[in-house]
C-alpha cells in the first residue's frame, strides 16, 4: 500500500484525470470499492441497514455511490446531508430507493436511523480538512458521538470514508469531536496522517480500495514509501515444497549473548527457527553454552572464546570458520559493550581472522596462492544483520558502514540510532521516516528504525512503514525476537529489504496477537511475542 501526503494524492488524481480516468469515474470506483468492503463484512446479514453522513466533498460522493450500490444488494439506506446540495449523486441515490433524512426533525431521524443501522458511513469531511473545525461541524460530530456512546455494544459498525472526519491527513492531528472509526476505508493509498498518532487511535482497522489508477501512472509509481500489509508480506515468504529438506531453507548463524544477557541469544535463535529457516547455528561465549543448549536443542553450537563471559576479540577467527556453510549472520543481541567484544566485531569486519586462518604451504606457488585466495574468499561474512549492543559497538569503529558486507541490515531503536548518528532521540522521533531514509542512503545499508510505526528504509530511497503502534512490544527482549526473525528470513533467500520488511511486520503482528491472547498489553513478555509468531505465520499461508 502506497503512503502519500494529501498533495501527492491530489497530484495523482489530477494526472489520472488528464490521462482519461475522470474524477467521476474515480469516485464511482471508490464508492463501489467501499460498498464491496461493507458487503464482505455483512455477507449473511438479514435486512441490513446503512446510514451515511454525507458531506459536500469527494468522500461524501464516495458515500452516496457506496450506498446506492448497497441498495441494489437489498440494503436499506438513509443519508444525512451535511452542507451538500441535492446533486446528481443524491438523485441517483433516491431513485435507487434511498431516503434523505431532512426536514425540521432531521437530526432526530438521524438518531433513530443510527440506532437501527448495522453500518454508519462517516463521509462528512475529507483529506483536505484543516483544524480547528467550524463550530457547526464540530457540534454535529459531538452529537453523533453522544448517540453512539449511548448505544454502547449495540452501536453500528462505524466506517470512515477515506479518513475519519476531523483528522488532518498530513499531520495526524485530530479534532476532539472526531468520531472514532472501527474501520477506515481509504482510497488508492494510505494518507500519511492516518498512521501517525493521535490519528491512528481513531482509524480502527485500515483498508485500501482501488480507484482504477492506470498501472503506468508516473506520479503514483514514483511514490517509494509504502505501508506493509498481510498480502504483501505473504507474497515475500518463500514457498515450502513438499520435497524440502533443511538445506532448502538455509542456515542462520547467530553470534549473541554474554554472561549478563543469556536470554537474548535464546530469543533470537528460537525466533530464527520460527521464521522457517532450516538450521540455526548459535555462536556464544563458551561459558554460557551449556545452560542455553538445554533450552534450544534444535540448534548447533559454536563455542567462542571469552573474557569473563564476554566474547573475546579472538572469537572472530572461530566464527569465520562457519561462514562458508551459513546463509546469513546476526551479531549483537546480548553482547554487552566491553572493549574485547568491540575488537571481536572490528576483527570480523576487517577480516583480520584470515591471516590467522591461512598457513604456510609447500608446493607450486600458483596452486598455493589460488588455495589461499579461495580460503580467504570463503571466510567473508555472509549477509549480515546487526542488532542491539552490536550497533553501539559498531559506532565505535571508524568507517564501520564501509566495512560491513553490502546491504547489511541494521535494527536500531531510537537510542541506538542516536549513538550511530550523533542526533538526539528527540530529533529522530520527530522525523522517523526522513531520518531512516537519509542514513540508509548515506550508509548503503538497510535501516530498521524500531518503535511505534517501525520504519524500514533502503539505500535506494524505498521506505516501508509497519502500521502498528502498541505497548505490547515495549518490553525487553522483543528486539531480539525481531532480529532473529529477520536473520532467519534472510537466510531463506529473501533479499535484505524484503527480509527486514517481512520480519518487522510479522514481529509487530505477533505483539498484537500476544496482547489479544493475554487480554492486556501490560503482561506481554518477549516470550509471548515469540510464541505468537507461529500464529502469524499460519495466517500468512
C-alpha positions in Angstrom: 0.0 0.0 0.0 1.5 3.4 -1.0 1.8 6.0 1.6 1.2 9.6 0.4 0.7 13.1 1.5 -2.5 14.9 0.7 -0.8 17.0 -2.0 0.7 13.9 -3.6 -2.7 12.3 -3.7 -4.1 15.4 -5.4 -1.4 15.3 -8.0 -2.0 11.6 -8.6 -5.7 12.2 -9.2 -5.1 15.2 -11.4 -2.7 13.3 -13.6 -5.1 10.3 -13.8 -7.9 12.7 -14.9 -5.6 14.2 -17.5 -4.9 10.7 -18.8 -8.5 9.7 -19.3 -9.6 8.4 -15.8 -12.1 11.1 -14.9 -12.8 12.3 -11.4 -16.4 11.0 -11.7 -15.1 7.5 -12.7 -12.6 7.6 -9.8 -15.4 8.4 -7.4 -17.6 5.6 -8.9 -14.7 3.1 -8.5 -14.1 4.3 -4.9 -17.7 4.1 -3.9 -18.1 0.6 -5.4 -14.9 -0.5 -3.6 -16.3 0.9 -0.4 -19.6 -1.0 -0.9 -17.7 -4.2 -1.6 -15.9 -3.9 1.7 -19.1 -3.5 3.5 -20.8 -6.4 1.7 -17.9 -8.7 2.6 -18.4 -7.8 6.3 -22.1 -8.4 6.3 -22.5 -11.2 3.8 -25.0 -13.1 5.8 -26.8 -10.2 7.4 -30.6 -10.2 7.1 -32.3 -6.9 6.1 -29.1 -4.9 6.6 -29.3 -1.2 7.1 -26.8 1.6 6.5 -26.9 5.3 7.3 -24.4 7.8 5.8 -23.2 11.1 7.0 -22.7 12.8 3.6 -20.5 15.9 3.3 -20.0 18.2 0.4 -16.7 16.8 -0.8 -15.5 13.8 -2.7 -15.8 11.5 0.3 -19.4 12.5 0.6 -19.8 11.5 -3.1 -18.0 8.2 -2.4 -20.5 7.6 0.4 -23.5 8.2 -1.8 -22.1 5.9 -4.6 -21.5 3.2 -2.0 -25.0 3.4 -0.5 -26.5 3.4 -4.0 -24.6 0.2 -4.7 -25.8 -1.3 -1.3 -29.4 -0.5 -2.2 -29.0 -2.7 -5.3 -27.9 -5.5 -3.0 -31.0 -5.3 -0.8 -29.8 -2.9 1.8 -31.9 -0.2 3.4 -30.0 3.1 3.2 -30.5 6.6 4.6 -28.4 9.7 4.0 -28.0 12.7 6.2 -26.7 15.6 4.1 -24.2 18.0 5.6 -23.8 21.1 3.5 -24.4 19.1 0.4 -26.7 20.2 -2.3 -29.1 17.7 -4.0 -26.8 16.9 -6.9 -26.9 14.1 -9.4 -25.4 11.6 -6.9 -28.2 12.4 -4.4 -30.7 12.0 -7.2 -29.3 8.6 -8.2 -29.4 7.5 -4.5 -33.0 8.5 -4.1 -34.1 7.0 -7.4 -32.5 3.7 -6.3 -34.7 3.7 -3.2 -32.6 5.6 -0.7 -34.0 8.0 1.9 -32.8 11.5 2.6 -33.1 12.5 6.2 -34.4 16.1 6.0 -37.0 18.4 7.4 -37.3 20.1 10.8 -36.7 16.9 12.7 -33.9 15.6 10.5 -31.4 15.1 13.4 -34.0 13.1 15.3 -34.5 10.9 12.3 -30.7 10.5 12.1 -30.5 9.4 15.7 -33.3 6.8 15.1 -31.5 5.6 12.0 -28.2 5.2 13.8 -29.9 3.2 16.5 -31.3 0.7 13.9 -28.3 0.7 11.5 -25.7 -2.0 11.0 -23.2 0.4 9.5 -22.6 4.1 9.8 -20.6 5.6 7.0 -18.7 8.8 8.0 -18.3 10.8 4.9 -18.6 14.4 6.2 -15.0 15.7 5.9 -12.2 14.6 3.6 -8.5 14.6 3.5 -8.1 18.3 2.9 -9.6 19.3 6.3 -7.7 21.8 8.4 -8.2 22.2 12.2 -9.9 23.6 14.1 -13.3 22.5 12.8 -16.0 25.0 12.2 -18.5 25.2 15.0 -21.5 23.7 13.3 -19.5 20.6 12.1 -17.9 20.2 15.5 -21.2 20.2 17.2 -22.7 17.7 14.7 -19.8 15.3 15.2 -20.1 15.7 19.0 -23.8 14.9 18.9 -23.3 11.8 16.8 -20.6 10.6 19.2 -23.1 11.1 22.1 -25.6 8.9 20.2 -23.0 6.2 19.6 -21.8 6.3 23.2 -25.4 5.7 24.4 -25.8 2.6 22.3 -22.6 1.0 23.6 -22.4 -2.6 22.3 -25.5 -2.1 20.1 -23.8 0.7 18.1 -23.4 0.2 14.4 -20.0 -0.5 12.8 -18.5 2.9 12.1 -16.7 3.0 8.7 -14.7 6.2 7.9 -14.7 7.0 4.2 -11.1 7.8 3.2 -10.5 9.2 6.7 -12.4 9.9 10.0 -14.0 13.4 9.8 -11.8 15.7 11.8 -8.4 14.1 11.1 -5.6 16.1 9.5 -4.4 13.6 7.0 -0.9 15.1 6.8 0.0 15.8 10.4 -2.2 13.2 12.2 -3.8 15.9 14.4 -7.3 15.1 15.5 -10.3 17.3 16.5 -11.6 16.2 19.8 -15.1 15.8 18.3 -13.9 13.2 15.7 -15.9 10.0 15.5 -13.6 7.0 16.2 -14.0 4.5 13.4 -14.0 0.7 13.6 -12.7 0.6 10.0 -11.2 3.2 7.7 -11.5 2.5 4.0 -9.1 4.8 2.3 -8.9 5.4 -1.4 -5.9 4.3 -3.6 -3.2 5.0 -1.0 -2.8 5.4 2.7 -2.6 9.1 3.7 0.4 9.6 6.0 -1.5 11.2 8.8 -3.6 8.0 9.3 -0.5 6.2 10.6 0.6 9.0 12.9 -0.5 9.5 16.5 -3.0 10.5 17.6 -5.0 9.9 14.4 -4.0 6.2 14.4 -6.1 5.7 17.5 -9.2 6.8 15.6 -9.0 4.8 12.4 -9.7 1.3 13.6 -8.7 -1.3 11.0 -7.3 0.1 7.8 -8.1 -1.0 4.3 -7.3 0.5 0.9 -9.6 0.2 -2.1 -8.7 0.6 -5.8 -10.0 3.7 -7.7 -8.8 2.4 -11.1 -5.5 4.2 -11.4 -3.6 3.0 -14.5 -0.6 0.8 -13.9 1.9 3.2 -15.5 0.9 6.5 -13.9 4.2 8.3 -13.2 3.1 10.3 -10.2 1.9 7.1 -8.5 4.8 4.9 -9.5 7.4 7.4 -8.2 6.0 7.1 -4.6 8.6 5.0 -2.8 7.1 5.0 0.6 4.7 2.1 1.4 2.7 0.6 4.3 3.2 -3.1 4.8 0.2 -5.3 4.8 -0.6 -9.0 5.1 -0.9 -9.6 1.3 2.5 -8.0 0.6 4.3 -9.9 3.3 2.6 -13.2 2.4 4.0 -12.7 -1.1 7.5 -12.2 0.1 7.8 -15.5 2.0 9.5 -18.5 0.3 7.5 -21.4 -0.9 7.8 -24.6 1.1 7.7 -27.5 -1.4 6.9 -31.0 -0.2 10.3 -32.3 -1.2 12.1 -29.8 1.0 14.9 -30.7 3.4 16.7 -28.5 6.0 19.2 -27.2 3.4 16.3 -25.9 1.3 15.6 -23.2 3.9 19.2 -22.1 4.7 21.3 -21.7 7.8 21.3 -18.8 10.1 24.4 -18.1 12.1 23.8 -16.1 15.3 26.6 -14.6 17.3 24.9 -13.5 20.5 24.9 -13.5 24.3 27.1 -12.8 27.2 27.1 -13.9 30.9 24.8 -11.0 31.7 22.4 -11.4 28.8 21.9 -15.1 28.0 18.2 -14.8 27.2 18.9 -12.5 24.2 20.7 -15.3 22.4 17.9 -17.8 23.2 15.1 -15.5 21.9 17.0 -14.6 18.7 17.8 -18.3 18.0 14.3 -19.6 18.5 12.8 -16.7 16.5 15.0 -17.5 13.6 13.7 -21.1 13.7 10.1 -19.8 13.9 10.7 -17.8 10.7 11.1 -21.1 8.8 14.9 -21.3 8.5 16.3 -24.9 8.1 19.1 -24.7 10.7 20.3 -22.3 13.4 23.9 -22.3 14.5 24.4 -20.4 17.7 27.8 -18.9 18.3 28.0 -17.9 22.0 30.7 -17.5 24.8 31.7 -21.0 25.8 30.8 -20.2 29.4 27.1 -19.8 28.7 26.6 -22.6 26.1 25.6 -25.4 28.5 22.5 -23.8 30.1 21.4 -22.5 26.7 21.8 -25.8 24.9 19.2 -27.4 27.1 16.6 -24.8 26.1 17.3 -24.9 22.4 18.1 -28.5 21.5 17.4 -27.9 17.8 20.4 -25.6 17.4 24.0 -26.5 16.6 26.7 -24.6 18.6 29.9 -22.7 18.1 31.8 -22.1 21.3 33.5 -18.7 21.2 36.5 -17.7 23.4 35.5 -15.2 26.1 36.8 -12.9 28.8 34.7 -13.1 31.9 31.7 -14.3 29.9 32.0 -11.7 27.1 33.0 -12.6 23.6 36.8 -12.2 23.2 38.5 -10.5 20.3 39.9 -13.8 19.1 36.3 -15.1 18.6 36.3 -13.7 15.0 38.7 -16.4 13.9 36.5 -19.1 15.4 33.3 -17.6 13.9 34.8 -17.2 10.5 35.2 -21.0 10.1 31.4 -21.2 9.9 30.9 -18.5 7.3 31.0 -20.8 4.3 28.1 -23.0 5.4 25.9 -20.1 6.6 23.5 -18.1 4.6 23.1 -15.1 6.9 24.7 -13.8 10.1 23.3 -12.0 13.1 25.6 -10.3 15.5 24.8 -8.2 18.6 21.9 -9.5 20.8 23.1 -9.6 24.4 26.7 -8.8 23.6 27.3 -6.2 26.3 29.6 -3.3 25.5 33.0 -4.5 26.6 36.1 -3.5 24.7 37.0 -7.1 23.9 33.7 -7.6 22.1 34.2 -4.4 20.2 37.5 -5.8 19.0 35.8 -9.0 18.0 33.4 -7.1 15.7 36.3 -5.0 14.4 38.3 -8.1 13.6 35.3 -9.6 11.9 34.7 -6.6 9.7 38.3 -6.0 8.8 39.0 -9.7 8.0 41.9 -10.0 10.5 41.0 -13.6 11.1 42.0 -14.6 7.5 45.7 -14.2 8.2 45.5 -16.4 11.2 43.5 -19.0 9.3 46.0 -19.3 6.4 49.1 -21.4 7.0 52.3 -21.6 5.0 52.2 -24.1 2.2 54.8 -26.2 0.4 54.3 -26.8 -3.3 53.6 -25.0 -6.5 53.4 -21.2 -5.9 50.4 -20.8 -8.2 48.4 -23.6 -6.6 49.2 -22.4 -3.1 48.2 -18.8 -4.0 45.0 -20.0 -5.5 44.1 -22.1 -2.5 44.9 -19.1 -0.2 42.6 -16.8 -2.2 39.8 -19.4 -2.2 40.2 -19.8 1.6 40.0 -16.1 2.2 37.0 -15.7 -0.1 35.2 -18.4 1.8 35.9 -16.6 5.0 34.0 -13.5 4.0 31.0 -12.9 6.3 27.6 -13.9 4.8 24.8 -11.3 4.6 24.7 -9.6 8.0 22.2 -8.3 10.5 23.4 -6.1 13.3 21.3 -5.5 16.4 21.4 -4.2 20.0 24.8 -3.8 21.6 26.3 -4.8 18.3 25.2 -1.4 17.0 26.7 0.5 19.9 30.0 -1.2 19.4 29.8 -0.7 15.7 29.5 3.0 16.2 33.0 3.0 17.8 34.7 1.6 14.7 35.9 4.1 12.2 34.2 3.9 8.8 32.1 1.0 10.0 29.5 1.3 7.4 32.1 0.8 4.6 33.4 -2.4 6.3 30.0 -4.1 6.6 29.0 -6.6 3.9 26.9 -4.9 1.2 23.3 -4.3 2.2 23.6 -5.3 5.8 20.5 -4.8 8.0 20.8 -2.5 11.0 18.0 -2.7 13.6 18.3 0.2 16.0 15.8 1.6 18.4 15.9 5.4 18.7 18.5 5.3 21.4 20.8 3.2 19.3 20.1 5.3 16.2 21.2 8.3 18.3 24.5 6.6 19.0 25.0 5.7 15.3 24.1 9.2 14.0 25.0 11.7 16.7 21.5 13.0 16.7 19.3 13.3 19.7 16.4 10.8 20.2 14.0 13.7 20.0 15.3 14.7 16.6 15.0 11.1 15.4 11.5 10.6 16.7 10.2 13.9 15.2 11.3 12.8 11.7 11.5 9.0 11.8 10.9 8.3 8.1 13.2 11.0 6.9 16.0 10.1 9.3 15.8 6.4 8.5 15.8 7.1 4.7 18.7 9.6 4.9 21.0 7.3 6.8 20.1 4.2 4.8 21.2 6.0 1.7 24.3 7.5 3.4 25.5 4.2 4.9 24.4 2.0 2.0 22.6 -0.4 4.3 19.0 -1.3 5.3 17.9 0.6 8.4 15.1 -0.8 10.6 14.2 2.0 12.9 12.2 0.3 15.6 9.4 1.8 17.7 5.8 2.8 17.1 5.3 2.5 13.3 8.7 0.8 12.7 10.4 2.2 9.6 12.3 0.1 7.1 14.5 2.1 4.7 16.8 1.1 1.9 19.7 2.9 0.2 17.6 3.3 -2.9 15.1 5.5 -1.1 12.5 2.8 -0.6 10.7 3.2 2.7 8.1 0.9 4.3 6.2 1.7 7.4 4.8 -1.0 9.7 1.3 0.2 10.7 1.4 -1.0 14.3 1.9 1.0 17.5 1.4 -1.0 20.6 2.9 -1.0 24.2 2.8 -4.8 23.9 6.3 -4.6 22.2 7.7 -2.1 24.8 9.4 -4.9 26.6 13.0 -6.2 27.0 13.8 -9.0 24.6 11.3 -8.2 21.9 14.0 -6.7 19.8 16.0 -9.9 20.0 12.9 -11.7 18.6 12.8 -9.2 15.7 16.5 -9.7 14.9 16.1 -13.5 14.9 13.1 -13.3 12.5 15.0 -11.1 10.1 18.1 -13.2 10.0 16.0 -16.3 9.6 14.2 -14.8 6.6 17.5 -13.5 5.1 19.0 -17.0 5.4 16.0 -18.4 3.5 16.9 -16.3 0.5 14.9 -13.1 0.9 16.8 -10.0 -0.2 17.8 -7.7 2.6 15.0 -5.2 2.3 12.3 -7.8 1.9 13.6 -9.8 4.9 13.6 -6.6 7.0 10.0 -5.7 6.0 8.6 -9.2 6.4 10.4 -9.7 9.7 9.2 -6.3 11.1 5.6 -6.9 10.1 5.5 -10.5 11.5 7.0 -9.2 14.7 4.5 -6.4 15.1 1.6 -8.7 14.4 2.9 -11.2 16.9 2.9 -8.4 19.5 -0.8 -7.7 18.8 -1.6 -11.4 18.9 0.1 -11.9 22.2 -1.7 -8.9 23.7 -5.0 -10.3 22.4 -4.4 -13.7 23.9 -3.5 -12.3 27.3 -6.2 -9.7 27.3 -3.8 -6.9 28.1 -0.6 -5.3 26.7 0.8 -4.8 30.2 1.6 -8.5 30.7 3.1 -9.3 27.3 6.7 -10.6 27.6 9.1 -11.3 24.8 8.5 -15.0 25.1 4.8 -14.3 24.5 5.6 -12.5 21.3 7.9 -15.3 20.2 5.1 -17.9 20.9 2.7 -15.9 18.7 5.0 -15.9 15.7 3.7 -19.3 14.6 0.1 -18.0 14.7 1.0 -15.0 12.4 2.9 -17.4 10.1 -0.1 -19.6 9.9 -2.3 -16.8 8.8 0.1 -15.9 6.1 -0.1 -19.3 4.4 
